[in-house]
Amino acid sequence: MKSLEAKSPPPASFSQPRFLFAVFAICFCMLFLELLYPKFFYFLKIYPGFEMVLVAVNMLGLAAGGIYGYLWPRSALATRLFALGFALSIGLSLVTTLYWQDPRWIIAVLVLPFFFGSVVIAEAFIAAPPSRVYAASLLGSGLGILAIFFLLEPLGGEGCILLVTALAAVAAVSLPGRPLIRTLAGLWIIIFAALFTVQVLTDRFDLIKILPRTYQYPGITAQVGSDALKLTDARLLATRWSLITRVDAIQGDYSTMMSCFPQGLPATESPDLRELRETYLTPINLYYNNEAFTPAAARGEVFSALPYLFLDRPSVLVIGPGGGADLAKAFFHQAREVVAVEINPGTVEMMRGPLAQATGQVYNRAEVHTLDGRTYVHWADRKFDLITLMFAELYIAFPNSQVFIENYLYTVEAFEDYFRHLNDQGFIFIVKPLAEKKGEPSQLLRLTTTAFEALRRLGVERPQDHIVVSGMRCALPFFEGGKLLIKRTPFTAEEVSRIAALQTDPFYMVAGPGLAVSPADDPFRQFLESPDKKKFYDSYPLDVTPCTDNRPFFYIFDRDLPVHRQFYSTFLKLAAILNLIPLALIFLLSKKFLRPAYYPPLLFFIALGAAYMFLQATMIQKFNLYLGSPTYSLAVVIGSFMVFAGLGSGLAGRLSPRGAIVGVILIPLLLLGTFLLLPRYLELTFSPHLGSRIAAALLFLAPLSFCLGLPFPRALAGVKARFSERDAAFFYSVDAAVAVIAVVSSILLSILLGFNALFLITIAGYALAALLFIFTPALNH
């Protein structure tokens, strides 16, 4: 067992600047991939919710690499081989995701780049001052996040991953070593640089064109973009990548969509039926992340009776205009003002450019804002006669997945914002699936309960008098749609009668003031008529309780969270096999457990690893609405944590013990101040310009992020001096292993308790770490 405690001198052949550059380059590539991979996996549709695993996969690989770095006798040759393996495994993961469908195999392959990279980082922590290594890793990570901001749109996801694969090999070349290794790394750079050049010049490796697999929705042959391109005469008109999502415009014959109505549609030409034909027979569809969500407004003419039945030349706000159908409706009904809020800049660019003529210039005729709809409404100083949310589903960065499952468009506070921005006789109009989850109403019913609660909070005595619900029969249950119309003032009996008269087959009334058209056991009728709402919520098979900004998980209806528990269980098993069991064996076999001095540092790194991941999750949410996109929030928050913490890490080794204690104590104090003061700060600094909001966010985050860079390298240097150099790799692995569990735990905890409770847990975690740092001399060297 002595080998587990042996101290090995740093590899003499390593140049510290080159070693630190290798760490910088590896961390740059890893964070770049961490943001890029989710878009690939949702696009490839490997497994529902698979994108949820990617951050945890990263941490699994980091922890496993640290364990290996602790156990394996160090040599310059081995470290260079792992640096080369990092680059080679990225290329392997790219090929694997295209041609294999087994998620277990894909997870194993995806762990490899992070594992290989982590071995090199662990060796750096052993061989070099931790503060310098940590600074290099954080700065590389931060610049990796910034790079994807600027490179994804012009290069596309395909070009980015080819480029980062070539850059990864630079880490291996930077380390001096045997000519064969450097030659292989150089050859890898040349190959992928050439592939990158081919992609930029010819778009040869476009995912939607080369994807080999076929996905079939029952009865629908064009729901997935890569399948739609296989249809006769289909062609790709345009593609745009952005941090929000990839958008493809595909022209083709979409008559198969009419299989939703096997008996055909009635011959009557009601406005709603004309709209239905326009929607299902449009020649152009927009595909978001390879899935059809919105038709393009053919010729810019889309007919609709609802919600324009009671509006004369209205002022209209369209949240999530997508392909422009709602804009076309507004112009057809001679709206005096049309404001569109679209979160995806790729959609705006496409609709104003290559699709402008085909869609009647609807985007060029409207006032368009590129940000989150809730962000716009919350800070807007104008009112509207109509607010519509038809294609707002697309506001989720990864629709129907378990990443960014929060949605602030459909919370009680969101509806309060909508009502405040309606004129006296204004309407809110939302289209959602009617019966989707387990055959029971879920999305539309939860919207109804949320709108009801918002009206109640605003002092409305009978919220049910403000709500009308209608549905559309469809042969395919997942395409059965529903419409929710909410009025600021109560509906009159005449208005309800006029709406009901328009509901000819396949449309029908579900609920409305004074109507008893649905069965007594209809959930909409039960909810609206129930005097005890809590009793209704408890008895309904799905969770349709109103969402709030603290718990904005609109799309989670299963009370026992089976998907999240399954992933949590899966990653606990993986973490146990790859991380926890090996760490426990090291702790036992090396007889560390017999040394009481090991326990405070162990608890310190456990608290630090968990608190840091919880902090990332909560801070991303707190800046979500302010920055107007969960993706922007992720990039700004994590980028700030990395860059400013990297600067703080560079200072960590130079501080006196007392100065280090002050810096660590500041962290929970700054977090407490953030919890109390951040909402007011965001209100005061809001600007319609994204650049100004990003600058204000960075200004707020900088002091906290700087302090976050102090405790980890300082403590790691302490354990190296107190125990052994190799213990730096051990505690580095402990921190990463805890982060694996914290990543998936943060999702469960935020769903069950809310983000505010998770933030308080984060403060407690950093307070515990600060106390341990103060009273454990080994941590403050």
Helices and strands as residue ranges (DSSP letters): G 2-4, H 16-44, G 50-53, H 54-71, H 76-99, H 103-127, H 130-174, H 179-202, H 207-210, H 225-228, E 235-240, E 247-251, G 255-260, H 271-280, E 284-288, E 291-295, G 298-300, G 308-310, E 315-319, H 325-332, E 337-341, H 345-352, H 362-365, E 367-369, H 373-379, E 384-389, G 392-395, G 408-410, H 412-420, E 422-433, E 435-437, E 440-441, H 443-457, G 463-466, E 467-472, G 477-479, E 481-487, H 493-501, E 507-511, H 523-529, H 533-539, H 562-575, I 576-580, H 581-589, G 592-594, G 596-598, H 599-622, H 624-627, H 630-652, H 657-685, H 690-708, H 711-722, H 727-753, H 755-775, G 777-779
